[in-house]
């Protein structure tokens, strides 16, 4: 009954809150790729994945990135897909990280630049996270595109307008749940992160078979009031 209710609710809300992807313009000349600095390494065995979506307007409020914040105006974009260890004590270096070093090929960069908006970001995510669970960058970014394209994203401007100063982190996660009933999302599978009270990221947890699961760490309280740029 609960699943049926969520399915009906999702259908009713979809036209109002569904995300419409903005157009993307790629530069005539894509910057050359290069290896990023290795900050720390960990060969910890992953037991789940964290799929992190950044809210681009928040990033661009403090960045002059020409591609992401000048040539384009994105809404949600992909920060990364991170193999994680539930026993990690250090959220950065305790999780699988920098398992090998290799460059992302130009074709893969071009194919994913409008989802993961930056050559350095694409290289960094592959090098820091993808190498710990995938054989090639092509496979890693194919999985990212699959998850991204299979996920309905809320229209955050509309939600913020409707809720105004009463908008909470729980409202954001509830919209993801309502718009993705086919995936079996639940509120505890979605975490919201903020910077200075503004929405910065939405993270979804998946098991090793990419089935949504409970996120046991991270995010702000569902009751916390948040703002959206």
Secondary structure as the mmCIF struct_conf table of DSSP 4:
data_model
#
loop_
_struct_conf.conf_type_id
_struct_conf.id
_struct_conf.beg_label_comp_id
_struct_conf.beg_label_asym_id
_struct_conf.beg_label_seq_id
_struct_conf.end_label_comp_id
_struct_conf.end_label_asym_id
_struct_conf.end_label_seq_id
HELX_RH_AL_P HELX_RH_AL_P1 UNK A 2 UNK A 17
STRN STRN1 UNK A 18 UNK A 18
HELX_LH_PP_P HELX_LH_PP_P1 UNK A 21 UNK A 23
BEND BEND1 UNK A 28 UNK A 29
HELX_LH_PP_P HELX_LH_PP_P2 UNK A 30 UNK A 33
HELX_LH_PP_P HELX_LH_PP_P3 UNK A 35 UNK A 37
STRN STRN2 UNK A 42 UNK A 42
HELX_LH_PP_P HELX_LH_PP_P4 UNK A 44 UNK A 46
STRN STRN3 UNK A 48 UNK A 55
HELX_RH_AL_P HELX_RH_AL_P2 UNK A 56 UNK A 60
TURN_TY1_P TURN_TY1_P1 UNK A 61 UNK A 61
BEND BEND2 UNK A 62 UNK A 62
HELX_RH_AL_P HELX_RH_AL_P3 UNK A 66 UNK A 66
HELX_RH_PI_P HELX_RH_PI_P1 UNK A 67 UNK A 71
BEND BEND3 UNK A 75 UNK A 75
STRN STRN4 UNK A 76 UNK A 84
TURN_TY1_P TURN_TY1_P2 UNK A 86 UNK A 87
BEND BEND4 UNK A 89 UNK A 90
TURN_TY1_P TURN_TY1_P3 UNK A 91 UNK A 94
BEND BEND5 UNK A 95 UNK A 95
STRN STRN5 UNK A 97 UNK A 97
HELX_LH_PP_P HELX_LH_PP_P5 UNK A 103 UNK A 105
HELX_RH_AL_P HELX_RH_AL_P4 UNK A 106 UNK A 112
TURN_TY1_P TURN_TY1_P4 UNK A 113 UNK A 115
BEND BEND6 UNK A 116 UNK A 116
HELX_RH_AL_P HELX_RH_AL_P5 UNK A 119 UNK A 128
TURN_TY1_P TURN_TY1_P5 UNK A 129 UNK A 129
HELX_RH_3T_P HELX_RH_3T_P1 UNK A 130 UNK A 132
TURN_TY1_P TURN_TY1_P6 UNK A 133 UNK A 133
BEND BEND7 UNK A 135 UNK A 136
HELX_RH_AL_P HELX_RH_AL_P6 UNK A 137 UNK A 149
TURN_TY1_P TURN_TY1_P7 UNK A 150 UNK A 150
BEND BEND8 UNK A 151 UNK A 151
HELX_LH_PP_P HELX_LH_PP_P6 UNK A 152 UNK A 153
STRN STRN6 UNK A 154 UNK A 154
HELX_RH_AL_P HELX_RH_AL_P7 UNK A 156 UNK A 163
HELX_RH_3T_P HELX_RH_3T_P2 UNK A 164 UNK A 166
STRN STRN7 UNK A 168 UNK A 168
HELX_RH_AL_P HELX_RH_AL_P8 UNK A 169 UNK A 179
TURN_TY1_P TURN_TY1_P8 UNK A 180 UNK A 180
HELX_RH_3T_P HELX_RH_3T_P3 UNK A 181 UNK A 183
TURN_TY1_P TURN_TY1_P9 UNK A 184 UNK A 184
HELX_RH_3T_P HELX_RH_3T_P4 UNK A 187 UNK A 189
STRN STRN8 UNK A 190 UNK A 195
TURN_TY1_P TURN_TY1_P10 UNK A 196 UNK A 197
STRN STRN9 UNK A 198 UNK A 206
TURN_TY1_P TURN_TY1_P11 UNK A 208 UNK A 209
BEND BEND9 UNK A 210 UNK A 210
STRN STRN10 UNK A 212 UNK A 212
BEND BEND10 UNK A 217 UNK A 217
TURN_TY1_P TURN_TY1_P12 UNK A 222 UNK A 223
STRN STRN11 UNK A 225 UNK A 225
STRN STRN12 UNK A 227 UNK A 227
#
